[in-house]
Amino acid sequence: MKPVFANTFNVTSNKSKADIALSFAHIYTEHNFSMKQGVLTDVSAQVADEVASVLITRDGVVALTKLLNKVVADWGIDLSE
């Protein structure tokens, strides 16, 4: 089942710097239990399910950056530290 929320994201850009891709994923640990000779064994593995991927143009990146800078400033956080 596809997750409904993301707990991590990745930002990638192409070499021409024309656009940026934001990929959102839900990462969790999947557990598989098995019983061997009376011993319960947990074999776990990290799983990443993609939630969404967004392609943003150069103008969109600039607008998003300005918006995020305003939000952070409203929170009273100094990014130069």
C-alpha positions as CSV (number, residue, x, y, z in Angstrom):
1,M,0.0,0.0,0.0
2,K,1.4,3.4,-0.9
3,P,2.0,5.6,2.1
4,V,0.1,8.8,2.7
5,F,2.9,10.8,4.2
6,A,6.6,11.3,3.7
7,N,9.2,11.3,6.5
8,T,12.2,12.2,4.2
9,F,12.9,14.0,0.9
10,N,15.7,14.3,-1.6
11,V,16.6,17.3,-3.8
12,T,18.3,16.8,-7.1
13,S,19.2,19.2,-9.9
14,N,20.2,18.7,-13.5
15,K,23.5,20.1,-14.9
16,S,21.7,22.7,-17.0
17,K,20.2,24.1,-13.8
18,A,16.9,24.6,-15.5
19,D,14.8,22.7,-12.9
20,I,14.9,20.9,-9.6
21,A,13.3,17.6,-8.7
22,L,12.0,17.0,-5.1
23,S,11.3,13.4,-4.3
24,F,9.4,12.5,-1.1
25,A,9.5,9.0,0.4
26,H,8.4,7.2,3.5
27,I,11.3,5.2,5.0
28,Y,10.6,2.5,7.5
29,T,12.0,-0.8,8.8
30,E,10.2,-4.0,7.7
31,H,10.4,-7.0,10.0
32,N,10.1,-10.6,8.9
33,F,10.0,-13.1,11.7
34,S,10.9,-16.8,11.2
35,M,10.9,-19.7,13.6
36,K,13.9,-22.2,13.3
37,Q,14.5,-24.9,15.8
38,G,12.4,-23.2,18.4
39,V,14.2,-19.8,18.0
40,L,12.3,-16.7,16.8
41,T,14.5,-14.7,14.4
42,D,13.8,-11.2,13.2
43,V,15.2,-10.4,9.8
44,S,14.7,-6.6,9.3
45,A,15.4,-4.5,6.2
46,Q,14.9,-0.8,5.5
47,V,12.3,0.0,3.0
48,A,11.7,3.3,1.1
49,D,8.3,3.8,-0.6
50,E,8.1,6.8,-2.9
51,V,5.2,9.1,-2.0
52,A,5.6,11.8,-4.6
53,S,8.0,13.4,-7.0
54,V,7.8,17.1,-8.0
55,L,9.6,18.8,-10.8
56,I,10.0,22.6,-10.2
57,T,11.2,25.1,-12.8
58,R,13.9,27.6,-12.0
59,D,11.3,30.3,-11.4
60,G,9.4,28.0,-9.0
61,V,12.6,27.2,-7.1
62,V,13.3,31.0,-6.6
63,A,9.7,31.6,-5.4
64,L,9.9,28.6,-3.1
65,T,13.2,29.7,-1.6
66,K,11.8,33.2,-1.0
67,L,8.8,31.8,0.7
68,L,10.8,29.4,2.9
69,N,13.2,32.2,3.8
70,K,10.2,34.4,4.9
71,V,8.8,31.5,7.0
72,V,12.1,30.9,8.7
73,A,12.6,34.6,9.4
74,D,9.0,34.7,10.9
75,W,10.1,31.9,13.2
76,G,13.0,34.1,14.4
77,I,15.7,31.8,13.1
78,D,18.9,33.4,11.8
79,L,20.2,31.3,8.9
80,S,23.6,32.9,8.9
81,E,24.6,31.1,12.1
